Amino acid sequence: MSEKKVKLLALCILCTPLACSAQDFSPEFVRHVFLNLDITSFPNSMGPKHFPGGTTMKETFKYFGNPDMSSDKKTVKIFFPDNSYEPDYKKSGWEYTLKILSFDKNKKITACYTDICHGLCTYAVTQPVTILERNGEYIVTHLYDKTIKGCEYYIH
């Protein structure tokens, strides 16, 4: 069993029988989930139309360059700056955020996904999602069309 799986198993043993709360995750685990998230498994500004099936978030870096990235025990934020239109506007670009809300005994992750374009574009989406791990990658298996605790559903 890999070291990551052992740590995850130990984490779940320490949690309540029904679910682990997001505050128990390490920033490394949250980052691991987001970087290995199949962005073609759900509608978003990068996929599924723009990349081949199975493309993960980290695989998009070869197209967009290395992003600014930050993470904590619940959330990872990735920002791809875009200076092609507004070189003096530091916030021009695309921001993607994943906040893990819970992880249950069946390894189902409930999370809040945010996709925002800053600058010339005008969209912002925040949507609760269910994520499952399959063969080392994570896929979105359910999109909520309503607000859930910890994630306000929003489309603009």
N, C-alpha and C positions, 0 to 999 in steps of 0.2 A: 504494500500500500504506500502511495506517495506521501511525502511529508505534509503536503497541503491537505490531503484527505484525512490524515491522522489529526491535524490541527482542527479541521472542520468537525470531525467526529467528536473530539474532546470538547469542543465548543458546544455542540448540541447536547452532550451528556450533562454539561453544567447548566444548561438552560432548562426552562420548564418543559414538561413532557409534550406540550402542544406546539410550542414555537420558540424560536430564538428571536430576541428583539434586535433591531438593527444596531443599537448602541453596543452590542457585544462583538461586532465585526471589527476586524483590523482594517486600517486604510488599504493595506496590501490586498486583502480579499475583495473589498469593494472595487478597487482598481482592476483586479484580475477579472471579475465578472464583466465589467464594462468593456475592457479591452478585448475580451473574447466573446462579446455579444455579436451575434449574427445580425447585422443591420439590414439584411434583406428579408428578415423574418417578420417584418411589420412595416406599415407605412410611415415614412419619415422623409426628411429632405434629402437624405443620401441614398435611400433604397426603398423598395426593391428595384425600381426602374433603372437606376444609374450604375449598379454594380452587378457582377455575376452572382448567382445564388451562393450562399455560404460565406460571403465576404464579412469579415469581422471588423470591428471598429479599428483595431490596430493595423489592419491591412490597408485602411484608407490613408494612413500616414504617407505611403509611397506616392499617393496622388496629390495630397494637400500639404505635405511637409510635416515636420514635427510640431505638434500643437503646444500651447501653454496648458499645463495640466496641474490640477490640485486635487487633493482628496483628504477626507477625514474618516471617522468611524462609520459614517452613514452615506456620504456623498462623494462622488468624483465628478469634477467639471473639466471638460475639454474645450479649448477655444482655438479655432483656426483663424488667425488674423488675415484680413484681406486688405492690402494696401494698393491694389490695382485701381480702385476708383477714388478712394479718399486717403491719400498717403499721410495726411496730417491728422486724420481722425483715428485715434488709437483703438477705439472700440469697434471699428468696422470689421465684420467677420461673422463666423458661425459658432454658436455656443451650444454644446450638448452636455446635459447633466443627467446622472442617474443617482437616485437616492433610494437605498434599500430600506424598505419599511419592515419587512418580516421574512423569516425563513422557516418553513414548517418541517415537520418530521418526514414528509415525503419529498423534501428538497425543493419545494416550490418556493420561489422568491417572489414576493410582492414588492414592486418598486414604483417609483415615480420618475418618468422619463420626460425631460424638457428639451425642446429643440427651438432655438431662437436665432434669428438673423438680425445682426446689429448693423446700422449704417443705411445704405440705400434700400435694402429689402425690408419688407414690412410684415413678417409673420412671427408668431410665437405660439407654441403648442406645449401644453403640459398635460400628460396623460398617464393615469395609473396603468400598469402592465403586470402580467404574470410571466415569469421567466423560469425555464427549466434547463438544466445542464444535459447536453447530449454529446457524447464522444469528445469531451474536452472543450466544447463550445457551448455558449448559452443562446437559447432562442426564446423569442417572445411567443407565448402560446395563447395569450388572451389580452385583449385591449378592453379596458373599461370605458364606457361612454358616460361616466358620471364621476362625481367626486367621491373619494373614499378617505377614511381617516389618514391624515398625513400627506394627502395629495389632492389638490384642487384641480379638477378637470377644467381645462381652458384652451380655447382655440381662437386665434385672432389672425 
